[in-house]
Amino acid sequence: MNEESRFISLISDYGFKAAFADESDTLFLRKALQALIQSDVSINKVEFVRNDFIGLTEESRGGVYDLICVDENQRTFIVEMQLGHYKYFMQRAKFYAFQKFNTMVEKGKYRFYNLTPIYCIGFLAESIFHKSEEYYHFGTLQNQNGEEMDTQITHIIVEISKFVKGPQEIKSDLDKLIYLMKNLETIKGADQLPKFLTEDWIEQAMEKLDKSQMTPDQRMHYEMMMARNASIIQMREDEKQQMTEEVTKEVIEEITAEVTKEITAEITKEITAEAEKRGEQKNALKTAKSLKELGIEIEIIAKSTGLTVKQVEKL
């Protein structure tokens, strides 16, 4: 977090909640959602709903959404912010969407008609789709030819780190949103603001994230959240270091065991070969001695048994 910046980052915990989850004025949230679902129709109203859910059984797990709301058309929006790398983010996003889907189905009769749309939106500070150059992903259920099979659940993923457009390239509200999320913390004053950041919905978010406009209570809340985040980051670093050490130890032990196994096998093989060689030589000496006692010429005995003439003469 840049302490010298005038504005709090939109992708910080505090910034995200202050801009997106302010129930007193939802203009920024509504415009952002409209841009994310690529709709020309304004979202006029959103209602925040309980952002946690419990497991379906005593043994099953629950969870917490960063934000969940419903608009006037009964479309549900689940919004998640992921700052660090999380390998299974899409699996978690599907889990959230399916949990919400299950609550829509009429229990007992299990009727699946009149189900309203669910948009599961993920803002990722780091990339997870490394084979794609796209920073905005909009996905519904499709067949092998890319034809839509179902649009009831839509996944929208924004990989903020991939967004590289400059102010002169910004045209759509979607790009304005992502630009703001990536660059707000670096803006130090009004003289640095691109023209598109003067729109009412963007100005509203920036006002909420302007450190100079914070009340003492807001400043305290912000500082407490910063301290908590720092502790979490340090804890994760410690866990990561411990995990690295444990993995390294396991790898070394596995390599040592494998090398020891290979060396043991090689030594055993050599000992066996040597034993076989000695056994063959012993038999050859025994045969040569018997032939010599029968008066067979030494050269013939040596050639027949593979021994040298000197070895036969010593018998």
N, C-alpha and C positions, 0 to 999 in steps of 0.2 A: 504494500500500500504506500503511495507517494504522499508523505506528510506535507510536502511543500505545495501540493496542488490545491486549488481553490475548491474543487469539486470532489465529492466522494465517488468512487468508481461504481458504476451501475451493476457490475458483476460481483461486487462484494455482497456479503450477506445483508449488511445494513442498507446498502444502496438499492439492492433488488427489492427488499421489502418496502422501503420508503417510497419507491417510484411505482412499483407494480401492485403492491398490496395495500394501498391507502384507500380505505373504504369511504373516507369523507369526500374524495374527489377522484373519480375513476377515468377521467378523460384520457390520460396517458395509457392506461391499461387497455381501454377500449380501442384506441387508435392502433396500439401495438398489435392487439389480437386481430384486428381487421387487416393489418398489413401482413401478418404471418399466415393467415388463411387465404391471402390473395383475393379478397372480396372488394367489390366496388360499392357494396351496400354497407352503410354505417351501422355499427353496433351502438345502440342508443342506451342500453342499460345492462349492467351485470350485477349479479347477486353472489356474494361470497358464501360458500358453504363450508361445512366442517372439513378441515384439511387433513384429517387423519382417519384411518379405518382400522377396524379390529379384525382379527382372524375369524374365519367361519367356524372353527372348532377350538377347543381349549389348546390343542397342540399346534394349531396353525399360527403363522406369523401375521402381524399387522404391519402398519407402516405410516409414514407421514409424507404428504405432498408439500412442496414449497407453496403452492397456490392452487386453488381450485374454485372455479366460478361458473355460473350459468347465465347466458344472455336471455334477451326477451323472446328468442325463438327456441328456447330450451336446448341450445347447444352447450355442451359441457366442455370446459377448457381446463386441462390439467397442465400446469406449468412447473418445470423443474430447472434449477440452475446447478450445473456441475462444474466446480472450479478445477478440481484435480482430475487426473486420468483414472477412469473407471472402466475396466475391460468389458464388463457386462451391462453397460448402460442400457442398451436396447432391450435386453431381457427384463431389466427392471421397469423400463417404460411400458413394455407389453403387460407386465404384471399389474401395473397401476391401471392401465386401460381396461384390462379384463376384469379387475376387481370392480371398477365402476360399471362395466357392462353387466356384471352379475346382479348388481343392485337394481338395474332397470328391468330385468326380467321378472315378470309376475310369478312369484313363488307359488308352488302347489300346482298351478295349471301350466307353468312354463310356456307362456305365450311369447312369441318373438316378433310380433308385429308392433308397429308404432314406436319403435325404439329410436330415440333421438341421437344425433351425431355426437361423437366424442373426439376431441382434438387433444392429442397428447404431445405437448410441446417441450422440447429440451434445448436449453442454451448450454453449449459446451465451450469452456475456455480453451480446452485442448481438443485435438482432432481424434476421431475414432475410425473414420472411413479413409484410410491412408491411400487407397487406390483411386479415390475420386478427387478431382480438383474443385468440385462444387462446395460452396460454403452453406448453401441452403438446400435441404432435402425435404421433399413433400411426398409421402408415401401412403398409398392405399393398397388393398388386396387386388392383385392383378394376375392374369394368366401368363403362359409362356410367351405370348405375343404382345405383352404390355397392355392388354385390354382389361378395363376395370371389371372386377367381379363383385366388389362390394365397397361402399364408401362410408359405412357407418362408423368405422374407427379410422382415423387419420393420424399418422405420426409425422411430426414436423421437427426436424433437427437442424439447429444452426451451429456451425463450427466457427466460432468467432475468430480463432487464430488464422483461418484461411482467408478472411476478408482483408483485401489489400487495396480497395478503391480509395482514391483521393477525393477531396471535396468537390472538385470539378466534374467527377464522374457520377456523383450521387444524383439519382433521378426519382426513384420510387420511395414510398414511405418505408418499405422493408429495408432498403439500403440506408436510409436515414436512421432507422432504429439501430441497425447493427453498427453503423459508424459511431453513433452515440455510445453504445455499450463498449466498444473497443477503445475509444479515444477520449471520453469525457474527462478522465482523471488527468490527462496531459494538458488540458485547457486551463490556463492560469488567469485569463481575464477576458472581458467582453470584446476587446480589440482582436482577439484570436478566433472569434466565433465565425464559422462559415454562415452564409446567409440562410441556408435551409434550417439552421438551428434556432431561428427566430419564430418558428411556427408555434402556435399556442400550446399544443400538447407536449412539445419538446421543452418549451420554456417552463411549463409546469413541473416537469421532472427535474430540470436543472435547478429550479428554485428550491425544491425539496432536498437536493443534494449539495446545495451551496453551504459550505462550512460557515461562511460569514453571516448567514441568515439563521443559524441554529440557535434555539433557546438553550439555556443552561441544562434543562432536563434532557433535551435532544443530544447535546454535547456529551453529557454523562452516559447516556444510553449508547452513543456511538463509541466512546472510549472503552466502555465495558465490553462491547461486542468485539472491538479490536483486540483487547487483551485476551478475550476468550479464544478468538481465532488464532492468535499467536500461540496460545497454549496448545490448541488442537494441532496446529502445524508442527510444533516441536514434538508433540506426542507421536504424530505420524512419522516424522523423521526418525525418531528413536525406534519406533516399531519397524520401519523400513531397514534401519541399520542392523537391528537385532535379527530380522528375517534374513538379511544378506549374509550375516555371519553364520547363522544356522544352516542356510543353504550351502554356503562355501564349505562348512565343516562336513556336511553330508556328501557333497561332491568329492571332497578329498578322501573321505572314508571309502566311498564307492570306487574311486580310481585306485586307491591303495589295495583294496580287496581284489580288484580285477587284475592289477599288475602282479600281486602275490600269487593269484591263481594261475596266471600265465607262466610265471617263473617256476612254480611248483610243477606244473605240467611238463615244462621243457626239461627240468632236471630229472623227473621221473622217466621221461622218454629216453634221455641220454643214458641213465642208469640201466634201463631195460636193454637198450642196444648194446651197451658194454657187456652186460651179463650174457646176452645171447652170443656176442662175439667170443667171449671167453669160453662159453660152453662148446662152441663150434671148434675152437682151437684145441680144447681138451680132448674132444672126440678124434680130431685129426691126429694128435700126438699118440693117442691110444692105438689108432689104426696103423699109423706108421711104425710103431714099435712091433706090432704083430707081424707086419709085412717084412720088417727087417729080420726078425727071428726066423722067418721062412726062407731067408736068403735072397730076397728080391733086391735088385740093384738100387743103390741109394738115390740115383737120379730119377729112376722110375717112381720110387716112393714119393719123392719130393713133388714131382709133377702131378701125381695122383691125389695127394692130400692137400696141396697148396702150401706146404711148408717149404722152408729153405733147406738147402743141402746141409748147412751147418747144424740146423735144428735136428735133422734126421741123424747126423753123425753123433750127436750128443746122447742119443737114446741108448 
